[in-house]
């Protein structure tokens, strides 16, 4: 199961901030299929990078199979990337 709670991702671009994600919240149950759709620049790739444990959110919670991803070390994250 994938749970996202109030997920935000902010990138610093020079003197300005770019919000790629702003308060995204959803749950995807085991076996459930979803589509992530939106126009260019809407945060799809950023969201997929976070789901795939390649990037971390600026704020919010990402819970994967009952485990808060931010509590995992690099070894565990690499295991998840290889398995899930």
MARLOFI-876985 format. One record per residue: residue number from 1; residue in one letter; x, y, z of N, C-alpha, C, CB in turn. Coordinates in steps of 0.05 Angstrom, whole numbers, always signed. Atoms other than C-alpha are relative to their C-alpha. Glycine has a CB too. Example, Ala and Ser with C-alpha at 12.3 -4.5 7.8 and 13.67 -1.06 7.14 Angstrom:
2
{num=1 | residuo=a | nxx=+18 | nyy=-24 | nzz=+0 | caxx=+246 | cayy=-90 | cazz=+156 | cxx=+18 | cyy=+24 | czz=+0 | cbxx=-20 | cbyy=+1 | cbzz=+25}
{num=2 | residuo=s | nxx=-16 | nyy=-24 | nzz=-1 | caxx=+273 | cayy=-21 | cazz=+143 | cxx=-15 | cyy=+22 | czz=+14 | cbxx=+9 | cbyy=+9 | cbzz=-29}
// end
This chain:
84
{num=1 | residuo=x | nxx=+17 | nyy=-24 | nzz=+0 | caxx=+0 | cayy=+0 | cazz=+0 | cxx=+18 | cyy=+25 | czz=+0 | cbxx=-19 | cbyy=+0 | cbzz=+24}
{num=2 | residuo=x | nxx=-14 | nyy=-26 | nzz=+2 | caxx=+23 | cayy=+70 | cazz=-17 | cxx=-18 | cyy=+21 | czz=+12 | cbxx=+9 | cbyy=+7 | cbzz=-29}
{num=3 | residuo=x | nxx=+15 | nyy=-22 | nzz=-11 | caxx=+0 | cayy=+128 | cazz=+26 | cxx=+17 | cyy=+25 | czz=-1 | cbxx=-9 | cbyy=-6 | cbzz=+30}
{num=4 | residuo=x | nxx=-13 | nyy=-26 | nzz=+1 | caxx=+18 | cayy=+200 | cazz=+14 | cxx=-18 | cyy=+19 | czz=+16 | cbxx=+5 | cbyy=+11 | cbzz=-30}
{num=5 | residuo=x | nxx=+15 | nyy=-18 | nzz=-17 | caxx=-3 | cayy=+252 | cazz=+65 | cxx=+13 | cyy=+28 | czz=-2 | cbxx=+0 | cbyy=-9 | cbzz=+29}
{num=6 | residuo=x | nxx=-8 | nyy=-28 | nzz=+2 | caxx=+3 | cayy=+327 | cazz=+49 | cxx=+29 | cyy=+4 | czz=-10 | cbxx=-2 | cbyy=+13 | cbzz=+28}
{num=7 | residuo=x | nxx=-27 | nyy=+0 | nzz=+12 | caxx=+64 | cayy=+316 | cazz=+5 | cxx=+6 | cyy=+26 | czz=-15 | cbxx=+3 | cbyy=-24 | cbzz=-19}
{num=8 | residuo=x | nxx=-9 | nyy=-24 | nzz=+14 | caxx=+102 | cayy=+378 | cazz=-18 | cxx=+29 | cyy=-4 | czz=-8 | cbxx=-3 | cbyy=+25 | cbzz=+19}
{num=9 | residuo=x | nxx=-28 | nyy=+0 | nzz=+10 | caxx=+165 | cayy=+383 | cazz=-60 | cxx=+6 | cyy=+28 | czz=-11 | cbxx=+5 | cbyy=-22 | cbzz=-21}
{num=10 | residuo=x | nxx=-8 | nyy=-27 | nzz=+9 | caxx=+199 | cayy=+451 | cazz=-69 | cxx=+28 | cyy=-2 | czz=-10 | cbxx=-3 | cbyy=+20 | cbzz=+24}
{num=11 | residuo=x | nxx=-27 | nyy=-2 | nzz=+11 | caxx=+259 | cayy=+463 | cazz=-113 | cxx=+8 | cyy=+30 | czz=+0 | cbxx=+1 | cbyy=-11 | cbzz=-30}
{num=12 | residuo=x | nxx=-11 | nyy=-27 | nzz=+0 | caxx=+303 | cayy=+524 | cazz=-106 | cxx=+12 | cyy=+6 | czz=-27 | cbxx=+21 | cbyy=+4 | cbzz=+23}
{num=13 | residuo=x | nxx=-10 | nyy=-8 | nzz=+26 | caxx=+315 | cayy=+558 | cazz=-173 | cxx=+10 | cyy=+29 | czz=+2 | cbxx=-22 | cbyy=-2 | cbzz=-22}
{num=14 | residuo=x | nxx=-10 | nyy=-27 | nzz=-4 | caxx=+361 | cayy=+617 | cazz=-161 | cxx=-12 | cyy=+12 | czz=+25 | cbxx=-4 | cbyy=+17 | cbzz=-24}
{num=15 | residuo=x | nxx=+13 | nyy=-15 | nzz=-23 | caxx=+324 | cayy=+667 | cazz=-117 | cxx=-29 | cyy=-9 | czz=+4 | cbxx=+1 | cbyy=+29 | cbzz=-5}
{num=16 | residuo=x | nxx=+28 | nyy=+7 | nzz=-2 | caxx=+256 | cayy=+635 | cazz=-128 | cxx=-3 | cyy=-30 | czz=+6 | cbxx=-15 | cbyy=+7 | cbzz=-25}
{num=17 | residuo=x | nxx=+7 | nyy=+27 | nzz=-6 | caxx=+222 | cayy=+571 | cazz=-105 | cxx=-20 | cyy=-10 | czz=-20 | cbxx=-11 | cbyy=-3 | cbzz=+29}
{num=18 | residuo=x | nxx=+19 | nyy=+13 | nzz=+18 | caxx=+185 | cayy=+523 | cazz=-151 | cxx=-13 | cyy=-23 | czz=+15 | cbxx=+14 | cbyy=-10 | cbzz=-27}
{num=19 | residuo=x | nxx=+15 | nyy=+21 | nzz=-13 | caxx=+131 | cayy=+480 | cazz=-120 | cxx=-8 | cyy=-21 | czz=-20 | cbxx=-24 | cbyy=+11 | cbzz=+16}
{num=20 | residuo=x | nxx=+7 | nyy=+22 | nzz=+19 | caxx=+130 | cayy=+415 | cazz=-159 | cxx=-24 | cyy=-15 | czz=+10 | cbxx=+24 | cbyy=-19 | cbzz=-4}
{num=21 | residuo=x | nxx=+23 | nyy=+13 | nzz=-12 | caxx=+80 | cayy=+384 | cazz=-110 | cxx=-9 | cyy=+18 | czz=+23 | cbxx=+7 | cbyy=-29 | cbzz=+11}
{num=22 | residuo=x | nxx=+10 | nyy=-18 | nzz=-21 | caxx=+35 | cayy=+422 | cazz=-62 | cxx=-24 | cyy=-13 | czz=+14 | cbxx=-8 | cbyy=+27 | cbzz=-12}
{num=23 | residuo=x | nxx=+21 | nyy=+12 | nzz=-16 | caxx=-4 | cayy=+382 | cazz=-10 | cxx=-14 | cyy=-24 | czz=-12 | cbxx=-21 | cbyy=+21 | cbzz=+5}
{num=24 | residuo=x | nxx=+12 | nyy=+25 | nzz=+12 | caxx=-15 | cayy=+317 | cazz=-49 | cxx=-5 | cyy=-21 | czz=+21 | cbxx=+19 | cbyy=-11 | cbzz=-22}
{num=25 | residuo=x | nxx=+7 | nyy=+21 | nzz=-19 | caxx=-52 | cayy=+265 | cazz=-9 | cxx=-17 | cyy=-21 | czz=-15 | cbxx=-17 | cbyy=+11 | cbzz=+24}
{num=26 | residuo=x | nxx=+15 | nyy=+22 | nzz=+12 | caxx=-76 | cayy=+196 | cazz=-33 | cxx=+9 | cyy=-26 | czz=+11 | cbxx=+3 | cbyy=+1 | cbzz=-31}
{num=27 | residuo=x | nxx=-7 | nyy=+27 | nzz=-7 | caxx=-76 | cayy=+122 | cazz=-19 | cxx=-4 | cyy=-18 | czz=-24 | cbxx=-17 | cbyy=-10 | cbzz=+25}
{num=28 | residuo=x | nxx=+3 | nyy=+20 | nzz=+21 | caxx=-64 | cayy=+66 | cazz=-68 | cxx=+2 | cyy=-27 | czz=+13 | cbxx=+23 | cbyy=+3 | cbzz=-23}
{num=29 | residuo=x | nxx=+1 | nyy=+26 | nzz=-13 | caxx=-84 | cayy=-2 | cazz=-43 | cxx=+15 | cyy=-22 | czz=-16 | cbxx=-28 | cbyy=-9 | cbzz=+5}
{num=30 | residuo=x | nxx=-13 | nyy=+23 | nzz=+14 | caxx=-49 | cayy=-68 | cazz=-59 | cxx=-17 | cyy=-10 | czz=-22 | cbxx=+6 | cbyy=-22 | cbzz=+21}
{num=31 | residuo=x | nxx=+14 | nyy=+10 | nzz=+23 | caxx=-69 | cayy=-92 | cazz=-128 | cxx=-16 | cyy=+21 | czz=-15 | cbxx=-18 | cbyy=-21 | cbzz=+8}
{num=32 | residuo=x | nxx=+15 | nyy=-22 | nzz=+13 | caxx=-101 | cayy=-25 | cazz=-145 | cxx=+17 | cyy=+12 | czz=-23 | cbxx=-8 | cbyy=+22 | cbzz=+20}
{num=33 | residuo=x | nxx=-14 | nyy=-13 | nzz=+22 | caxx=-82 | cayy=+7 | cazz=-212 | cxx=-9 | cyy=+29 | czz=-2 | cbxx=-4 | cbyy=-15 | cbzz=-26}
{num=34 | residuo=x | nxx=+7 | nyy=-28 | nzz=+3 | caxx=-79 | cayy=+82 | cazz=-221 | cxx=+16 | cyy=+12 | czz=-23 | cbxx=+7 | cbyy=+16 | cbzz=+26}
{num=35 | residuo=x | nxx=-14 | nyy=-15 | nzz=+21 | caxx=-58 | cayy=+131 | cazz=-275 | cxx=+7 | cyy=+28 | czz=+12 | cbxx=-17 | cbyy=+3 | cbzz=-26}
{num=36 | residuo=x | nxx=-8 | nyy=-26 | nzz=-8 | caxx=-19 | cayy=+194 | cazz=-260 | cxx=+2 | cyy=+17 | czz=-25 | cbxx=+28 | cbyy=+0 | cbzz=+16}
{num=37 | residuo=x | nxx=+2 | nyy=-16 | nzz=+24 | caxx=-38 | cayy=+246 | cazz=-311 | cxx=+0 | cyy=+30 | czz=+6 | cbxx=-26 | cbyy=-7 | cbzz=-15}
{num=38 | residuo=x | nxx=+0 | nyy=-29 | nzz=-3 | caxx=-30 | cayy=+320 | cazz=-321 | cxx=+17 | cyy=+13 | czz=-21 | cbxx=+10 | cbyy=+8 | cbzz=+28}
{num=39 | residuo=x | nxx=-16 | nyy=-14 | nzz=+21 | caxx=+1 | cayy=+373 | cazz=-365 | cxx=+30 | cyy=+1 | czz=+8 | cbxx=-11 | cbyy=+29 | cbzz=-3}
{num=40 | residuo=x | nxx=-29 | nyy=-3 | nzz=-5 | caxx=+76 | cayy=+385 | cazz=-371 | cxx=+4 | cyy=+19 | czz=+23 | cbxx=+14 | cbyy=+10 | cbzz=-26}
{num=41 | residuo=x | nxx=-6 | nyy=-17 | nzz=-23 | caxx=+104 | cayy=+414 | cazz=-307 | cxx=-18 | cyy=-3 | czz=+24 | cbxx=+0 | cbyy=+28 | cbzz=-9}
{num=42 | residuo=x | nxx=+20 | nyy=+2 | nzz=-22 | caxx=+48 | cayy=+389 | cazz=-262 | cxx=+10 | cyy=-17 | czz=+23 | cbxx=-25 | cbyy=-12 | cbzz=-11}
{num=43 | residuo=x | nxx=-11 | nyy=+14 | nzz=-23 | caxx=+93 | cayy=+346 | cazz=-218 | cxx=-1 | cyy=-31 | czz=-3 | cbxx=-14 | cbyy=+7 | cbzz=+24}
{num=44 | residuo=x | nxx=+2 | nyy=+29 | nzz=+4 | caxx=+83 | cayy=+276 | cazz=-248 | cxx=+27 | cyy=-14 | czz=+5 | cbxx=-10 | cbyy=-6 | cbzz=-28}
{num=45 | residuo=x | nxx=-26 | nyy=+12 | nzz=-3 | caxx=+157 | cayy=+260 | cazz=-253 | cxx=+11 | cyy=+2 | czz=+28 | cbxx=+20 | cbyy=+12 | cbzz=-20}
{num=46 | residuo=x | nxx=-8 | nyy=-4 | nzz=-28 | caxx=+171 | cayy=+289 | cazz=-185 | cxx=-14 | cyy=-20 | czz=+18 | cbxx=-6 | cbyy=+28 | cbzz=+9}
{num=47 | residuo=x | nxx=+15 | nyy=+19 | nzz=-16 | caxx=+116 | cayy=+246 | cazz=-155 | cxx=+11 | cyy=-28 | czz=-4 | cbxx=-30 | cbyy=+1 | cbzz=-7}
{num=48 | residuo=x | nxx=-10 | nyy=+27 | nzz=+6 | caxx=+142 | cayy=+183 | cazz=-189 | cxx=+28 | cyy=-4 | czz=+12 | cbxx=+1 | cbyy=-5 | cbzz=-30}
{num=49 | residuo=x | nxx=-27 | nyy=+2 | nzz=-13 | caxx=+213 | cayy=+198 | cazz=-164 | cxx=-2 | cyy=-5 | czz=+30 | cbxx=+16 | cbyy=+25 | cbzz=-6}
{num=50 | residuo=x | nxx=+4 | nyy=+4 | nzz=-29 | caxx=+187 | cayy=+202 | cazz=-93 | cxx=-11 | cyy=-28 | czz=+5 | cbxx=-19 | cbyy=+22 | cbzz=+11}
{num=51 | residuo=x | nxx=+12 | nyy=+27 | nzz=-3 | caxx=+144 | cayy=+139 | cazz=-100 | cxx=+22 | cyy=-21 | czz=-4 | cbxx=-23 | cbyy=-4 | cbzz=-20}
{num=52 | residuo=x | nxx=-22 | nyy=+19 | nzz=+5 | caxx=+206 | cayy=+103 | cazz=-128 | cxx=+23 | cyy=+2 | czz=+19 | cbxx=+9 | cbyy=+3 | cbzz=-28}
{num=53 | residuo=x | nxx=-21 | nyy=-4 | nzz=-20 | caxx=+248 | cayy=+126 | cazz=-69 | cxx=+26 | cyy=+11 | czz=-12 | cbxx=+6 | cbyy=-26 | cbzz=+15}
{num=54 | residuo=x | nxx=-23 | nyy=-13 | nzz=+12 | caxx=+295 | cayy=+165 | cazz=-115 | cxx=+3 | cyy=+28 | czz=+10 | cbxx=-3 | cbyy=+0 | cbzz=-30}
{num=55 | residuo=x | nxx=+0 | nyy=-27 | nzz=-11 | caxx=+277 | cayy=+232 | cazz=-83 | cxx=-16 | cyy=+0 | czz=+25 | cbxx=-11 | cbyy=+20 | cbzz=-22}
{num=56 | residuo=x | nxx=+15 | nyy=-3 | nzz=-25 | caxx=+248 | cayy=+256 | cazz=-18 | cxx=-17 | cyy=+25 | czz=-1 | cbxx=+19 | cbyy=+0 | cbzz=+25}
{num=57 | residuo=x | nxx=+17 | nyy=-24 | nzz=+0 | caxx=+191 | cayy=+304 | cazz=-6 | cxx=+12 | cyy=+22 | czz=+18 | cbxx=-28 | cbyy=-6 | cbzz=+10}
{num=58 | residuo=x | nxx=-8 | nyy=-22 | nzz=-17 | caxx=+204 | cayy=+373 | cazz=+24 | cxx=-15 | cyy=-1 | czz=+27 | cbxx=-4 | cbyy=+27 | cbzz=-13}
{num=59 | residuo=x | nxx=+16 | nyy=+4 | nzz=-24 | caxx=+148 | cayy=+359 | cazz=+73 | cxx=-22 | cyy=-20 | czz=-6 | cbxx=-12 | cbyy=+27 | cbzz=+11}
{num=60 | residuo=x | nxx=+21 | nyy=+20 | nzz=+3 | caxx=+92 | cayy=+309 | cazz=+85 | cxx=+10 | cyy=-27 | czz=+6 | cbxx=-12 | cbyy=+1 | cbzz=-28}
{num=61 | residuo=x | nxx=-7 | nyy=+28 | nzz=-7 | caxx=+91 | cayy=+234 | cazz=+96 | cxx=-4 | cyy=-18 | czz=-24 | cbxx=-16 | cbyy=-9 | cbzz=+23}
{num=62 | residuo=x | nxx=+3 | nyy=+22 | nzz=+20 | caxx=+103 | cayy=+176 | cazz=+49 | cxx=+3 | cyy=-26 | czz=+15 | cbxx=+23 | cbyy=+2 | cbzz=-23}
{num=63 | residuo=x | nxx=+1 | nyy=+26 | nzz=-15 | caxx=+83 | cayy=+109 | cazz=+79 | cxx=-3 | cyy=-22 | czz=-21 | cbxx=-23 | cbyy=+0 | cbzz=+21}
{num=64 | residuo=x | nxx=-1 | nyy=+22 | nzz=+19 | caxx=+100 | cayy=+47 | cazz=+39 | cxx=-3 | cyy=-26 | czz=+16 | cbxx=+26 | cbyy=+0 | cbzz=-17}
{num=65 | residuo=x | nxx=+5 | nyy=+26 | nzz=-14 | caxx=+70 | cayy=-19 | cazz=+64 | cxx=+2 | cyy=+4 | czz=+30 | cbxx=+19 | cbyy=-21 | cbzz=-9}
{num=66 | residuo=x | nxx=+1 | nyy=-4 | nzz=-29 | caxx=+61 | cayy=+11 | cazz=+134 | cxx=+25 | cyy=+12 | czz=+12 | cbxx=-6 | cbyy=-25 | cbzz=+13}
{num=67 | residuo=x | nxx=-26 | nyy=-11 | nzz=-10 | caxx=+132 | cayy=+40 | cazz=+139 | cxx=+4 | cyy=+28 | czz=-10 | cbxx=+24 | cbyy=-19 | cbzz=-8}
{num=68 | residuo=x | nxx=-6 | nyy=-28 | nzz=+8 | caxx=+148 | cayy=+114 | cazz=+139 | cxx=+27 | cyy=+0 | czz=-15 | cbxx=+0 | cbyy=+19 | cbzz=+25}
{num=69 | residuo=x | nxx=-24 | nyy=+1 | nzz=+17 | caxx=+198 | cayy=+120 | cazz=+82 | cxx=+23 | cyy=+18 | czz=+11 | cbxx=-6 | cbyy=+8 | cbzz=-28}
{num=70 | residuo=x | nxx=-21 | nyy=-18 | nzz=-10 | caxx=+235 | cayy=+178 | cazz=+115 | cxx=+16 | cyy=-12 | czz=+22 | cbxx=-12 | cbyy=+26 | cbzz=+9}
{num=71 | residuo=x | nxx=-15 | nyy=+13 | nzz=-22 | caxx=+257 | cayy=+131 | cazz=+171 | cxx=+20 | cyy=-20 | czz=-10 | cbxx=-19 | cbyy=-14 | cbzz=+19}
{num=72 | residuo=x | nxx=-17 | nyy=+21 | nzz=+12 | caxx=+294 | cayy=+84 | cazz=+123 | cxx=+28 | cyy=+11 | czz=-7 | cbxx=-13 | cbyy=-12 | cbzz=-24}
{num=73 | residuo=x | nxx=-27 | nyy=-8 | nzz=+9 | caxx=+369 | cayy=+87 | cazz=+111 | cxx=+4 | cyy=-7 | czz=-29 | cbxx=+22 | cbyy=-14 | cbzz=+18}
{num=74 | residuo=x | nxx=-6 | nyy=+4 | nzz=+29 | caxx=+402 | cayy=+83 | cazz=+42 | cxx=-1 | cyy=-30 | czz=-8 | cbxx=+27 | cbyy=+12 | cbzz=-7}
{num=75 | residuo=x | nxx=+0 | nyy=+29 | nzz=+6 | caxx=+411 | cayy=+7 | cazz=+46 | cxx=-29 | cyy=-10 | czz=-4 | cbxx=+14 | cbyy=-16 | cbzz=+22}
{num=76 | residuo=x | nxx=+28 | nyy=+8 | nzz=+2 | caxx=+336 | cayy=-4 | cazz=+59 | cxx=-13 | cyy=+12 | czz=-25 | cbxx=-15 | cbyy=+8 | cbzz=+25}
{num=77 | residuo=x | nxx=+12 | nyy=-13 | nzz=+23 | caxx=+317 | cayy=+46 | cazz=+5 | cxx=+9 | cyy=-14 | czz=-26 | cbxx=+8 | cbyy=+30 | cbzz=-1}
{num=78 | residuo=x | nxx=-10 | nyy=+14 | nzz=+23 | caxx=+362 | cayy=+10 | cazz=-45 | cxx=-14 | cyy=-27 | czz=-3 | cbxx=+30 | cbyy=-4 | cbzz=+2}
{num=79 | residuo=x | nxx=+14 | nyy=+25 | nzz=+1 | caxx=+328 | cayy=-56 | cazz=-27 | cxx=-28 | cyy=+4 | czz=-11 | cbxx=-2 | cbyy=-13 | cbzz=+29}
{num=80 | residuo=x | nxx=+26 | nyy=-6 | nzz=+10 | caxx=+260 | cayy=-25 | cazz=-39 | cxx=+0 | cyy=+6 | czz=-30 | cbxx=-13 | cbyy=+24 | cbzz=+15}
{num=81 | residuo=x | nxx=-2 | nyy=-6 | nzz=+28 | caxx=+282 | cayy=+3 | cazz=-106 | cxx=+4 | cyy=-25 | czz=-17 | cbxx=+24 | cbyy=+19 | cbzz=-5}
{num=82 | residuo=x | nxx=-5 | nyy=+24 | nzz=+15 | caxx=+305 | cayy=-66 | cazz=-127 | cxx=-23 | cyy=-20 | czz=+0 | cbxx=+24 | cbyy=-14 | cbzz=+11}
{num=83 | residuo=x | nxx=+22 | nyy=+19 | nzz=-4 | caxx=+242 | cayy=-103 | cazz=-103 | cxx=-27 | cyy=+10 | czz=-8 | cbxx=-1 | cbyy=-9 | cbzz=+27}
{num=84 | residuo=x | nxx=+28 | nyy=-8 | nzz=+2 | caxx=+180 | cayy=-60 | cazz=-108 | cxx=-5 | cyy=+17 | czz=-24 | cbxx=-8 | cbyy=+15 | cbzz=+24}
// end
